[in-house]
């Protein structure tokens, strides 16, 4: 499912909203999430999961072409931890297949 | 401080002009549609943000950390998130506490 398919699915579901509003709203939600993370803010959505930043310490890397050592500075990377409901729902069919 | 569904709904009310009830329902529906896709085994790709992928894990040996008892961890399907290039670049620049 892509962002435009998500927009279409929501437009079918929220029929009282104009398509253009659904489009704007999805873009707003995604942008709010990106912005929160880029400011170091966590995201917490009960039943879906949480996003936070993890720090990767500075390290020596290598230029794969020349073999030269290069100092790579520390950086933050986004990390997602699925929530309980999402974990359980995603795993459900597999469990059903195993037991049923 | 963390961004929550209530914060997202508030912005939809202020910026997009949905009323408060619509905004709250919309945010709920948004995460529900993504969950349903993942539940069906479908990958979700949000350009500019990242991809939610599914991985099938085989059964592997595990241990109860309290009792030390060996118990197998059953085969399962899990969700992983791969941030997109755009999000990675935005987040790399964050110079806050190193956690």
N, CA and C atoms of all chains as a GROMACS GRO file, in nm:
protein
  597
    1UNK      N    1   0.085  -0.120   0.000
    1UNK     CA    2   0.000   0.000   0.000
    1UNK      C    3   0.088   0.125   0.000
    2UNK      N    4   0.062   0.213  -0.095
    2UNK     CA    5   0.140   0.337  -0.103
    2UNK      C    6   0.060   0.451  -0.037
    3UNK      N    7   0.123   0.569  -0.030
    3UNK     CA    8   0.053   0.682   0.032
    3UNK      C    9  -0.074   0.714  -0.046
    4UNK      N   10  -0.068   0.708  -0.181
    4UNK     CA   11  -0.191   0.741  -0.256
    4UNK      C   12  -0.299   0.635  -0.238
    5UNK      N   13  -0.257   0.508  -0.219
    5UNK     CA   14  -0.358   0.405  -0.190
    5UNK      C   15  -0.418   0.422  -0.051
    6UNK      N   16  -0.337   0.469   0.041
    6UNK     CA   17  -0.388   0.499   0.176
    6UNK      C   18  -0.492   0.612   0.168
    7UNK      N   19  -0.460   0.714   0.089
    7UNK     CA   20  -0.554   0.826   0.071
    7UNK      C   21  -0.685   0.776   0.011
    8UNK      N   22  -0.676   0.689  -0.092
    8UNK     CA   23  -0.797   0.636  -0.155
    8UNK      C   24  -0.879   0.552  -0.057
    9UNK      N   25  -0.811   0.469   0.021
    9UNK     CA   26  -0.881   0.384   0.119
    9UNK      C   27  -0.953   0.470   0.222
   10UNK      N   28  -0.888   0.578   0.266
   10UNK     CA   29  -0.950   0.665   0.366
   10UNK      C   30  -1.066   0.744   0.306
   11UNK      N   31  -1.052   0.783   0.180
   11UNK     CA   32  -1.160   0.858   0.114
   11UNK      C   33  -1.284   0.770   0.100
   12UNK      N   34  -1.264   0.640   0.072
   12UNK     CA   35  -1.377   0.547   0.062
   12UNK      C   36  -1.445   0.530   0.197
   13UNK      N   37  -1.366   0.541   0.302
   13UNK     CA   38  -1.416   0.515   0.436
   13UNK      C   39  -1.480   0.639   0.497
   14UNK      N   40  -1.415   0.753   0.482
   14UNK     CA   41  -1.464   0.879   0.539
   14UNK      C   42  -1.538   0.954   0.428
   15UNK      N   43  -1.655   0.901   0.390
   15UNK     CA   44  -1.723   0.952   0.271
   15UNK      C   45  -1.775   1.096   0.289
   16UNK      N   46  -1.785   1.142   0.414
   16UNK     CA   47  -1.834   1.279   0.436
   16UNK      C   48  -1.724   1.382   0.412
   17UNK      N   49  -1.598   1.337   0.394
   17UNK     CA   50  -1.490   1.432   0.370
   17UNK      C   51  -1.461   1.444   0.221
   18UNK      N   52  -1.426   1.566   0.178
   18UNK     CA   53  -1.387   1.587   0.038
   18UNK      C   54  -1.253   1.517   0.014
   19UNK      N   55  -1.236   1.463  -0.107
   19UNK     CA   56  -1.113   1.391  -0.140
   19UNK      C   57  -0.990   1.478  -0.114
   20UNK      N   58  -0.999   1.605  -0.151
   20UNK     CA   59  -0.885   1.697  -0.134
   20UNK      C   60  -0.848   1.712   0.014
   21UNK      N   61  -0.950   1.709   0.102
   21UNK     CA   62  -0.923   1.720   0.246
   21UNK      C   63  -0.854   1.594   0.299
   22UNK      N   64  -0.898   1.479   0.248
   22UNK     CA   65  -0.836   1.352   0.289
   22UNK      C   66  -0.689   1.354   0.250
   23UNK      N   67  -0.663   1.400   0.128
   23UNK     CA   68  -0.527   1.409   0.077
   23UNK      C   69  -0.441   1.500   0.166
   24UNK      N   70  -0.495   1.618   0.196
   24UNK     CA   71  -0.424   1.715   0.282
   24UNK      C   72  -0.400   1.657   0.420
   25UNK      N   73  -0.501   1.589   0.472
   25UNK     CA   74  -0.493   1.537   0.609
   25UNK      C   75  -0.387   1.428   0.620
   26UNK      N   76  -0.380   1.338   0.520
   26UNK     CA   77  -0.278   1.232   0.524
   26UNK      C   78  -0.140   1.296   0.516
   27UNK      N   79  -0.126   1.392   0.426
   27UNK     CA   80   0.005   1.458   0.412
   27UNK      C   81   0.042   1.530   0.542
   28UNK      N   82  -0.056   1.589   0.608
   28UNK     CA   83  -0.030   1.658   0.734
   28UNK      C   84   0.017   1.560   0.841
   29UNK      N   85  -0.050   1.445   0.851
   29UNK     CA   86  -0.012   1.346   0.953
   29UNK      C   87   0.132   1.297   0.929
   30UNK      N   88   0.164   1.266   0.803
   30UNK     CA   89   0.299   1.215   0.772
   30UNK      C   90   0.403   1.324   0.800
   31UNK      N   91   0.371   1.448   0.763
   31UNK     CA   92   0.466   1.557   0.786
   31UNK      C   93   0.483   1.584   0.936
   32UNK      N   94   0.375   1.578   1.011
   32UNK     CA   95   0.386   1.597   1.156
   32UNK      C   96   0.478   1.492   1.219
   33UNK      N   97   0.466   1.368   1.168
   33UNK     CA   98   0.548   1.260   1.223
   33UNK      C   99   0.696   1.282   1.187
   34UNK      N  100   0.722   1.320   1.061
   34UNK     CA  101   0.860   1.345   1.020
   34UNK      C  102   0.919   1.460   1.100
   35UNK      N  103   0.839   1.563   1.118
   35UNK     CA  104   0.888   1.682   1.187
   35UNK      C  105   0.919   1.652   1.333
   36UNK      N  106   0.830   1.576   1.398
   36UNK     CA  107   0.852   1.541   1.538
   36UNK      C  108   0.986   1.470   1.551
   37UNK      N  109   1.008   1.369   1.467
   37UNK     CA  110   1.133   1.292   1.476
   37UNK      C  111   1.255   1.379   1.446
   38UNK      N  112   1.242   1.469   1.349
   38UNK     CA  113   1.359   1.549   1.314
   38UNK      C  114   1.392   1.649   1.424
   39UNK      N  115   1.298   1.670   1.518
   39UNK     CA  116   1.327   1.757   1.634
   39UNK      C  117   1.359   1.674   1.757
   40UNK      N  118   1.374   1.544   1.737
   40UNK     CA  119   1.410   1.457   1.849
   40UNK      C  120   1.291   1.420   1.936
   41UNK      N  121   1.169   1.448   1.886
   41UNK     CA  122   1.050   1.418   1.967
   41UNK      C  123   1.001   1.276   1.935
   42UNK      N  124   0.959   1.203   2.036
   42UNK     CA  125   0.904   1.069   2.016
   42UNK      C  126   0.763   1.078   1.958
   43UNK      N  127   0.715   0.966   1.902
   43UNK     CA  128   0.576   0.956   1.857
   43UNK      C  129   0.516   0.836   1.928
   44UNK      N  130   0.401   0.853   1.991
   44UNK     CA  131   0.338   0.740   2.060
   44UNK      C  132   0.195   0.724   2.015
   45UNK      N  133   0.166   0.610   1.952
   45UNK     CA  134   0.030   0.581   1.907
   45UNK      C  135  -0.012   0.447   1.966
   46UNK      N  136  -0.099   0.452   2.066
   46UNK     CA  137  -0.146   0.332   2.134
   46UNK      C  138  -0.204   0.232   2.035
   47UNK      N  139  -0.159   0.107   2.043
   47UNK     CA  140  -0.213   0.002   1.956
   47UNK      C  141  -0.145  -0.005   1.820
   48UNK      N  142  -0.062   0.097   1.788
   48UNK     CA  143   0.011   0.095   1.662
   48UNK      C  144   0.160   0.078   1.691
   49UNK      N  145   0.213   0.173   1.768
   49UNK     CA  146   0.354   0.162   1.804
   49UNK      C  147   0.414   0.297   1.839
   50UNK      N  148   0.542   0.297   1.867
   50UNK     CA  149   0.609   0.423   1.899
   50UNK      C  150   0.734   0.437   1.813
   51UNK      N  151   0.767   0.562   1.784
   51UNK     CA  152   0.888   0.595   1.709
   51UNK      C  153   0.976   0.678   1.801
   52UNK      N  154   1.105   0.651   1.796
   52UNK     CA  155   1.199   0.730   1.875
   52UNK      C  156   1.330   0.734   1.798
   53UNK      N  157   1.422   0.817   1.844
   53UNK     CA  158   1.554   0.820   1.778
   53UNK      C  159   1.652   0.734   1.856
   54UNK      N  160   1.736   0.664   1.784
   54UNK     CA  161   1.849   0.594   1.846
   54UNK      C  162   1.977   0.663   1.799
   55UNK      N  163   2.075   0.671   1.890
   55UNK     CA  164   2.201   0.736   1.855
   55UNK      C  165   2.302   0.634   1.806
   56UNK      N  166   2.365   0.663   1.693
   56UNK     CA  167   2.476   0.580   1.643
   56UNK      C  168   2.604   0.656   1.669
   57UNK      N  169   2.692   0.604   1.753
   57UNK     CA  170   2.814   0.677   1.789
   57UNK      C  171   2.906   0.697   1.668
   58UNK      N  172   2.998   0.795   1.678
   58UNK     CA  173   3.091   0.818   1.566
   58UNK      C  174   3.178   0.695   1.545
   59UNK      N  175   3.221   0.671   1.422
   59UNK     CA  176   3.307   0.554   1.395
   59UNK      C  177   3.397   0.584   1.277
   60UNK      N  178   3.499   0.500   1.263
   60UNK     CA  179   3.585   0.511   1.146
   60UNK      C  180   3.525   0.424   1.036
   61UNK      N  181   3.505   0.486   0.921
   61UNK     CA  182   3.454   0.409   0.808
   61UNK      C  183   3.561   0.404   0.701
   62UNK      N  184   3.528   0.338   0.591
   62UNK     CA  185   3.624   0.332   0.480
   62UNK      C  186   3.556   0.371   0.350
   63UNK      N  187   3.632   0.441   0.268
   63UNK     CA  188   3.585   0.465   0.133
   63UNK      C  189   3.605   0.334   0.056
   64UNK      N  190   3.495   0.272   0.013
   64UNK     CA  191   3.508   0.139  -0.048
   64UNK      C  192   3.588   0.142  -0.178
   65UNK      N  193   3.597   0.255  -0.243
   65UNK     CA  194   3.671   0.264  -0.369
   65UNK      C  195   3.820   0.273  -0.346
   66UNK      N  196   3.861   0.364  -0.255
   66UNK     CA  197   4.003   0.390  -0.237
   66UNK      C  198   4.061   0.316  -0.117
   67UNK      N  199   3.975   0.269  -0.025
   67UNK     CA  200   4.024   0.202   0.095
   67UNK      C  201   4.068   0.299   0.203
   68UNK      N  202   4.059   0.430   0.177
   68UNK     CA  203   4.097   0.531   0.277
   68UNK      C  204   4.004   0.529   0.398
   69UNK      N  205   4.060   0.552   0.516
   69UNK     CA  206   3.978   0.567   0.637
   69UNK      C  207   3.914   0.705   0.637
   70UNK      N  208   3.787   0.708   0.678
   70UNK     CA  209   3.720   0.837   0.694
   70UNK      C  210   3.648   0.836   0.829
   71UNK      N  211   3.659   0.948   0.902
   71UNK     CA  212   3.590   0.959   1.030
   71UNK      C  213   3.443   0.990   1.004
   72UNK      N  214   3.352   0.904   1.054
   72UNK     CA  215   3.209   0.930   1.037
   72UNK      C  216   3.155   0.982   1.170
   73UNK      N  217   3.088   1.098   1.167
   73UNK     CA  218   3.037   1.155   1.292
   73UNK      C  219   2.920   1.073   1.346
   74UNK      N  220   2.888   1.089   1.474
   74UNK     CA  221   2.771   1.023   1.531
   74UNK      C  222   2.645   1.078   1.468
   75UNK      N  223   2.540   0.998   1.469
   75UNK     CA  224   2.413   1.048   1.414
   75UNK      C  225   2.296   0.978   1.480
   76UNK      N  226   2.178   1.036   1.463
   76UNK     CA  227   2.055   0.974   1.513
   76UNK      C  228   1.984   0.903   1.399
   77UNK      N  229   1.922   0.789   1.429
   77UNK     CA  230   1.841   0.719   1.329
   77UNK      C  231   1.702   0.691   1.388
   78UNK      N  232   1.598   0.694   1.302
   78UNK     CA  233   1.463   0.666   1.353
   78UNK      C  234   1.448   0.518   1.387
   79UNK      N  235   1.374   0.490   1.491
   79UNK     CA  236   1.347   0.351   1.530
   79UNK      C  237   1.200   0.334   1.563
   80UNK      N  238   1.140   0.225   1.514
   80UNK     CA  239   0.997   0.197   1.537
   80UNK      C  240   0.983   0.072   1.622
   81UNK      N  241   0.900   0.083   1.725
   81UNK     CA  242   0.867  -0.035   1.805
   81UNK      C  243   0.717  -0.060   1.792
   82UNK      N  244   0.679  -0.172   1.727
   82UNK     CA  245   0.536  -0.198   1.708
   82UNK      C  246   0.465  -0.213   1.842
   83UNK      N  247   0.342  -0.166   1.850
   83UNK     CA  248   0.261  -0.178   1.971
   83UNK      C  249   0.200  -0.317   1.979
   84UNK      N  250   0.143  -0.344   2.096
   84UNK     CA  251   0.090  -0.479   2.124
   84UNK      C  252  -0.017  -0.520   2.024
   85UNK      N  253  -0.113  -0.431   2.000
   85UNK     CA  254  -0.224  -0.468   1.910
   85UNK      C  255  -0.172  -0.498   1.768
   86UNK      N  256  -0.083  -0.414   1.718
   86UNK     CA  257  -0.028  -0.435   1.584
   86UNK      C  258   0.049  -0.568   1.578
   87UNK      N  259   0.132  -0.592   1.679
   87UNK     CA  260   0.208  -0.717   1.684
   87UNK      C  261   0.115  -0.837   1.680
   88UNK      N  262   0.011  -0.831   1.761
   88UNK     CA  263  -0.080  -0.946   1.769
   88UNK      C  264  -0.159  -0.965   1.641
   89UNK      N  265  -0.208  -0.855   1.584
   89UNK     CA  266  -0.290  -0.867   1.464
   89UNK      C  267  -0.210  -0.915   1.344
   90UNK      N  268  -0.086  -0.871   1.334
   90UNK     CA  269  -0.002  -0.910   1.221
   90UNK      C  270   0.036  -1.057   1.229
   91UNK      N  271   0.044  -1.106   1.350
   91UNK     CA  272   0.088  -1.243   1.373
   91UNK      C  273  -0.028  -1.342   1.372
   92UNK      N  274  -0.151  -1.290   1.379
   92UNK     CA  275  -0.270  -1.374   1.400
   92UNK      C  276  -0.285  -1.482   1.295
   93UNK      N  277  -0.275  -1.445   1.168
   93UNK     CA  278  -0.301  -1.541   1.061
   93UNK      C  279  -0.202  -1.655   1.065
   94UNK      N  280  -0.078  -1.621   1.102
   94UNK     CA  281   0.025  -1.723   1.110
   94UNK      C  282  -0.010  -1.824   1.219
   95UNK      N  283  -0.057  -1.770   1.332
   95UNK     CA  284  -0.094  -1.857   1.444
   95UNK      C  285  -0.212  -1.945   1.407
   96UNK      N  286  -0.309  -1.885   1.336
   96UNK     CA  287  -0.426  -1.962   1.293
   96UNK      C  288  -0.384  -2.076   1.202
   97UNK      N  289  -0.290  -2.046   1.113
   97UNK     CA  290  -0.243  -2.148   1.019
   97UNK      C  291  -0.174  -2.262   1.093
   98UNK      N  292  -0.103  -2.225   1.201
   98UNK     CA  293  -0.028  -2.326   1.275
   98UNK      C  294  -0.120  -2.416   1.358
   99UNK      N  295  -0.224  -2.357   1.415
   99UNK     CA  296  -0.310  -2.433   1.505
   99UNK      C  297  -0.432  -2.491   1.432
  100UNK      N  298  -0.476  -2.425   1.325
  100UNK     CA  299  -0.602  -2.464   1.262
  100UNK      C  300  -0.589  -2.551   1.143
  101UNK      N  301   0.796   1.480   2.634
  101UNK     CA  302   0.694   1.520   2.535
  101UNK      C  303   0.698   1.428   2.413
  102UNK      N  304   0.583   1.383   2.374
  102UNK     CA  305   0.576   1.297   2.254
  102UNK      C  306   0.457   1.340   2.170
  103UNK      N  307   0.470   1.320   2.039
  103UNK     CA  308   0.358   1.347   1.948
  103UNK      C  309   0.256   1.234   1.965
  104UNK      N  310   0.130   1.270   1.988
  104UNK     CA  311   0.024   1.170   2.007
  104UNK      C  312  -0.086   1.191   1.903
  105UNK      N  313  -0.182   1.096   1.900
  105UNK     CA  314  -0.295   1.109   1.808
  105UNK      C  315  -0.374   1.238   1.835
  106UNK      N  316  -0.383   1.276   1.963
  106UNK     CA  317  -0.456   1.399   1.998
  106UNK      C  318  -0.388   1.521   1.936
  107UNK      N  319  -0.254   1.524   1.939
  107UNK     CA  320  -0.179   1.636   1.877
  107UNK      C  321  -0.204   1.639   1.727
  108UNK      N  322  -0.203   1.520   1.664
  108UNK     CA  323  -0.222   1.513   1.518
  108UNK      C  324  -0.362   1.563   1.483
  109UNK      N  325  -0.462   1.522   1.562
  109UNK     CA  326  -0.600   1.564   1.536
  109UNK      C  327  -0.614   1.716   1.552
  110UNK      N  328  -0.547   1.771   1.652
  110UNK     CA  329  -0.552   1.916   1.675
  110UNK      C  330  -0.500   1.991   1.552
  111UNK      N  331  -0.392   1.941   1.492
  111UNK     CA  332  -0.337   2.006   1.372
  111UNK      C  333  -0.433   1.993   1.253
  112UNK      N  334  -0.503   1.879   1.243
  112UNK     CA  335  -0.598   1.863   1.133
  112UNK      C  336  -0.715   1.960   1.150
  113UNK      N  337  -0.748   1.987   1.275
  113UNK     CA  338  -0.852   2.085   1.306
  113UNK      C  339  -0.804   2.225   1.268
  114UNK      N  340  -0.681   2.261   1.308
  114UNK     CA  341  -0.628   2.395   1.283
  114UNK      C  342  -0.588   2.417   1.137
  115UNK      N  343  -0.521   2.320   1.076
  115UNK     CA  344  -0.462   2.342   0.943
  115UNK      C  345  -0.551   2.298   0.828
  116UNK      N  346  -0.623   2.186   0.846
  116UNK     CA  347  -0.701   2.133   0.734
  116UNK      C  348  -0.848   2.175   0.747
  117UNK      N  349  -0.889   2.212   0.868
  117UNK     CA  350  -1.025   2.260   0.885
  117UNK      C  351  -1.129   2.150   0.909
  118UNK      N  352  -1.081   2.028   0.945
  118UNK     CA  353  -1.179   1.926   0.987
  118UNK      C  354  -1.232   1.970   1.124
  119UNK      N  355  -1.358   1.932   1.156
  119UNK     CA  356  -1.402   1.963   1.292
  119UNK      C  357  -1.338   1.864   1.389
  120UNK      N  358  -1.350   1.891   1.519
  120UNK     CA  359  -1.271   1.812   1.616
  120UNK      C  360  -1.305   1.664   1.610
  121UNK      N  361  -1.433   1.633   1.592
  121UNK     CA  362  -1.473   1.492   1.588
  121UNK      C  363  -1.420   1.425   1.461
  122UNK      N  364  -1.434   1.494   1.348
  122UNK     CA  365  -1.381   1.441   1.221
  122UNK      C  366  -1.230   1.417   1.230
  123UNK      N  367  -1.163   1.513   1.291
  123UNK     CA  368  -1.017   1.506   1.299
  123UNK      C  369  -0.973   1.385   1.381
  124UNK      N  370  -1.042   1.364   1.494
  124UNK     CA  371  -1.008   1.250   1.580
  124UNK      C  372  -1.035   1.119   1.507
  125UNK      N  373  -1.153   1.110   1.443
  125UNK     CA  374  -1.189   0.989   1.368
  125UNK      C  375  -1.091   0.964   1.254
  126UNK      N  376  -1.049   1.072   1.190
  126UNK     CA  377  -0.959   1.058   1.076
  126UNK      C  378  -0.826   0.998   1.118
  127UNK      N  379  -0.770   1.049   1.227
  127UNK     CA  380  -0.640   0.999   1.273
  127UNK      C  381  -0.652   0.851   1.312
  128UNK      N  382  -0.761   0.817   1.382
  128UNK     CA  383  -0.784   0.675   1.416
  128UNK      C  384  -0.792   0.590   1.290
  129UNK      N  385  -0.869   0.638   1.190
  129UNK     CA  386  -0.889   0.561   1.066
  129UNK      C  387  -0.756   0.543   0.993
  130UNK      N  388  -0.674   0.646   0.996
  130UNK     CA  389  -0.544   0.643   0.929
  130UNK      C  390  -0.460   0.526   0.979
  131UNK      N  391  -0.444   0.517   1.110
  131UNK     CA  392  -0.361   0.409   1.166
  131UNK      C  393  -0.430   0.274   1.150
  132UNK      N  394  -0.565   0.275   1.152
  132UNK     CA  395  -0.638   0.149   1.135
  132UNK      C  396  -0.619   0.094   0.993
  133UNK      N  397  -0.624   0.181   0.893
  133UNK     CA  398  -0.608   0.135   0.753
  133UNK      C  399  -0.467   0.078   0.733
  134UNK      N  400  -0.368   0.140   0.794
  134UNK     CA  401  -0.230   0.089   0.784
  134UNK      C  402  -0.220  -0.047   0.855
  135UNK      N  403  -0.280  -0.056   0.974
  135UNK     CA  404  -0.279  -0.185   1.047
  135UNK      C  405  -0.345  -0.295   0.965
  136UNK      N  406  -0.458  -0.263   0.902
  136UNK     CA  407  -0.531  -0.363   0.823
  136UNK      C  408  -0.447  -0.412   0.706
  137UNK      N  409  -0.376  -0.321   0.640
  137UNK     CA  410  -0.291  -0.361   0.528
  137UNK      C  411  -0.183  -0.457   0.578
  138UNK      N  412  -0.119  -0.422   0.690
  138UNK     CA  413  -0.012  -0.507   0.745
  138UNK      C  414  -0.068  -0.642   0.789
  139UNK      N  415  -0.189  -0.638   0.842
  139UNK     CA  416  -0.256  -0.761   0.887
  139UNK      C  417  -0.279  -0.855   0.768
  140UNK      N  418  -0.311  -0.796   0.652
  140UNK     CA  419  -0.330  -0.876   0.530
  140UNK      C  420  -0.197  -0.926   0.474
  141UNK      N  421  -0.087  -0.880   0.531
  141UNK     CA  422   0.044  -0.921   0.483
  141UNK      C  423   0.097  -0.827   0.376
  142UNK      N  424   0.039  -0.707   0.370
  142UNK     CA  425   0.077  -0.611   0.266
  142UNK      C  426   0.175  -0.508   0.322
  143UNK      N  427   0.284  -0.484   0.249
  143UNK     CA  428   0.381  -0.381   0.288
  143UNK      C  429   0.316  -0.243   0.275
  144UNK      N  430   0.354  -0.146   0.360
  144UNK     CA  431   0.300  -0.010   0.349
  144UNK      C  432   0.415   0.086   0.325
  145UNK      N  433   0.405   0.162   0.213
  145UNK     CA  434   0.514   0.254   0.175
  145UNK      C  435   0.464   0.397   0.181
  146UNK      N  436   0.519   0.476   0.273
  146UNK     CA  437   0.480   0.617   0.282
  146UNK      C  438   0.598   0.700   0.235
  147UNK      N  439   0.590   0.749   0.112
  147UNK     CA  440   0.707   0.817   0.055
  147UNK      C  441   0.738   0.941   0.137
  148UNK      N  442   0.864   0.965   0.157
  148UNK     CA  443   0.909   1.078   0.240
  148UNK      C  444   0.921   1.040   0.386
  149UNK      N  445   0.861   0.928   0.425
  149UNK     CA  446   0.866   0.886   0.565
  149UNK      C  447   0.939   0.752   0.577
  150UNK      N  448   0.879   0.646   0.524
  150UNK     CA  449   0.946   0.516   0.530
  150UNK      C  450   0.852   0.403   0.496
  151UNK      N  451   0.905   0.280   0.501
  151UNK     CA  452   0.826   0.162   0.467
  151UNK      C  453   0.806   0.074   0.590
  152UNK      N  454   0.684   0.022   0.601
  152UNK     CA  455   0.658  -0.080   0.701
  152UNK      C  456   0.660  -0.214   0.629
  153UNK      N  457   0.759  -0.297   0.663
  153UNK     CA  458   0.775  -0.426   0.598
  153UNK      C  459   0.734  -0.537   0.693
  154UNK      N  460   0.707  -0.654   0.635
  154UNK     CA  461   0.673  -0.771   0.717
  154UNK      C  462   0.784  -0.874   0.701
  155UNK      N  463   0.820  -0.935   0.810
  155UNK     CA  464   0.923  -1.040   0.805
  155UNK      C  465   0.871  -1.164   0.873
  156UNK      N  466   0.898  -1.277   0.808
  156UNK     CA  467   0.859  -1.406   0.866
  156UNK      C  468   0.978  -1.459   0.945
  157UNK      N  469   0.955  -1.485   1.073
  157UNK     CA  470   1.063  -1.538   1.157
  157UNK      C  471   1.038  -1.686   1.183
  158UNK      N  472   1.141  -1.766   1.168
  158UNK     CA  473   1.129  -1.908   1.201
  158UNK      C  474   1.130  -1.926   1.352
  159UNK      N  475   1.089  -2.044   1.396
  159UNK     CA  476   1.099  -2.074   1.538
  159UNK      C  477   1.247  -2.076   1.578
  160UNK      N  478   1.278  -2.024   1.699
  160UNK     CA  479   1.416  -2.028   1.745
  160UNK      C  480   1.418  -2.056   1.894
  161UNK      N  481   1.530  -2.108   1.945
  161UNK     CA  482   1.533  -2.138   2.089
  161UNK      C  483   1.538  -2.011   2.171
  162UNK      N  484   1.470  -2.011   2.283
  162UNK     CA  485   1.471  -1.896   2.372
  162UNK      C  486   1.482  -1.945   2.515
  163UNK      N  487   1.481  -1.849   2.606
  163UNK     CA  488   1.498  -1.883   2.747
  163UNK      C  489   1.416  -1.786   2.830
  164UNK      N  490   1.351  -1.837   2.932
  164UNK     CA  491   1.284  -1.747   3.026
  164UNK      C  492   1.392  -1.681   3.110
  165UNK      N  493   1.407  -1.548   3.098
  165UNK     CA  494   1.520  -1.482   3.164
  165UNK      C  495   1.510  -1.493   3.317
  166UNK      N  496   1.390  -1.514   3.370
  166UNK     CA  497   1.374  -1.523   3.516
  166UNK      C  498   1.415  -1.660   3.568
  167UNK      N  499   1.365  -1.764   3.501
  167UNK     CA  500   1.386  -1.900   3.554
  167UNK      C  501   1.501  -1.972   3.486
  168UNK      N  502   1.545  -1.921   3.369
  168UNK     CA  503   1.652  -1.987   3.296
  168UNK      C  504   1.602  -2.106   3.216
  169UNK      N  505   1.473  -2.131   3.225
  169UNK     CA  506   1.412  -2.244   3.156
  169UNK      C  507   1.416  -2.223   3.004
  170UNK      N  508   1.449  -2.327   2.928
  170UNK     CA  509   1.452  -2.316   2.782
  170UNK      C  510   1.314  -2.335   2.724
  171UNK      N  511   1.266  -2.236   2.645
  171UNK     CA  512   1.138  -2.250   2.577
  171UNK      C  513   1.154  -2.198   2.435
  172UNK      N  514   1.100  -2.271   2.337
  172UNK     CA  515   1.115  -2.224   2.199
  172UNK      C  516   1.032  -2.098   2.176
  173UNK      N  517   1.085  -2.003   2.098
  173UNK     CA  518   1.010  -1.885   2.054
  173UNK      C  519   0.944  -1.926   1.922
  174UNK      N  520   0.812  -1.924   1.918
  174UNK     CA  521   0.739  -1.977   1.803
  174UNK      C  522   0.764  -1.895   1.676
  175UNK      N  523   0.742  -1.957   1.560
  175UNK     CA  524   0.751  -1.886   1.433
  175UNK      C  525   0.650  -1.772   1.434
  176UNK      N  526   0.686  -1.658   1.380
  176UNK     CA  527   0.592  -1.545   1.382
  176UNK      C  528   0.619  -1.449   1.267
  177UNK      N  529   0.520  -1.363   1.244
  177UNK     CA  530   0.536  -1.256   1.145
  177UNK      C  531   0.550  -1.126   1.223
  178UNK      N  532   0.650  -1.046   1.188
  178UNK     CA  533   0.672  -0.920   1.261
  178UNK      C  534   0.679  -0.802   1.164
  179UNK      N  535   0.648  -0.683   1.216
  179UNK     CA  536   0.655  -0.560   1.138
  179UNK      C  537   0.789  -0.493   1.163
  180UNK      N  538   0.856  -0.451   1.056
  180UNK     CA  539   0.976  -0.371   1.076
  180UNK      C  540   0.956  -0.240   1.001
  181UNK      N  541   1.024  -0.135   1.046
  181UNK     CA  542   1.013  -0.004   0.982
  181UNK      C  543   1.148   0.031   0.924
  182UNK      N  544   1.149   0.065   0.794
  182UNK     CA  545   1.272   0.114   0.729
  182UNK      C  546   1.251   0.260   0.693
  183UNK      N  547   1.319   0.351   0.764
  183UNK     CA  548   1.301   0.493   0.733
  183UNK      C  549   1.346   0.523   0.590
  184UNK      N  550   1.276   0.613   0.525
  184UNK     CA  551   1.314   0.655   0.391
  184UNK      C  552   1.432   0.750   0.394
  185UNK      N  553   1.494   0.771   0.277
  185UNK     CA  554   1.612   0.856   0.266
  185UNK      C  555   1.585   0.996   0.320
  186UNK      N  556   1.468   1.050   0.286
  186UNK     CA  557   1.435   1.188   0.324
  186UNK      C  558   1.426   1.202   0.476
  187UNK      N  559   1.361   1.104   0.540
  187UNK     CA  560   1.349   1.108   0.686
  187UNK      C  561   1.486   1.089   0.752
  188UNK      N  562   1.566   0.996   0.698
  188UNK     CA  563   1.700   0.972   0.754
  188UNK      C  564   1.782   1.099   0.755
  189UNK      N  565   1.779   1.171   0.642
  189UNK     CA  566   1.858   1.294   0.631
  189UNK      C  567   1.807   1.399   0.731
  190UNK      N  568   1.676   1.410   0.745
  190UNK     CA  569   1.620   1.509   0.838
  190UNK      C  570   1.658   1.477   0.982
  191UNK      N  571   1.659   1.348   1.015
  191UNK     CA  572   1.683   1.307   1.153
  191UNK      C  573   1.832   1.311   1.188
  192UNK      N  574   1.918   1.282   1.088
  192UNK     CA  575   2.062   1.283   1.111
  192UNK      C  576   2.108   1.416   1.166
  193UNK      N  577   2.044   1.523   1.120
  193UNK     CA  578   2.084   1.657   1.159
  193UNK      C  579   2.046   1.693   1.301
  194UNK      N  580   1.965   1.608   1.366
  194UNK     CA  581   1.924   1.640   1.504
  194UNK      C  582   2.043   1.625   1.597
  195UNK      N  583   2.074   1.733   1.672
  195UNK     CA  584   2.196   1.734   1.752
  195UNK      C  585   2.167   1.724   1.901
  196UNK      N  586   2.053   1.666   1.934
  196UNK     CA  587   2.014   1.660   2.075
  196UNK      C  588   2.087   1.552   2.153
  197UNK      N  589   2.034   1.517   2.270
  197UNK     CA  590   2.098   1.419   2.358
  197UNK      C  591   2.123   1.286   2.288
  198UNK      N  592   2.234   1.222   2.323
  198UNK     CA  593   2.273   1.099   2.254
  198UNK      C  594   2.218   0.981   2.329
  199UNK      N  595   2.101   0.936   2.287
  199UNK     CA  596   2.040   0.821   2.355
  199UNK      C  597   2.027   0.706   2.259
   0.00000   0.00000   0.00000
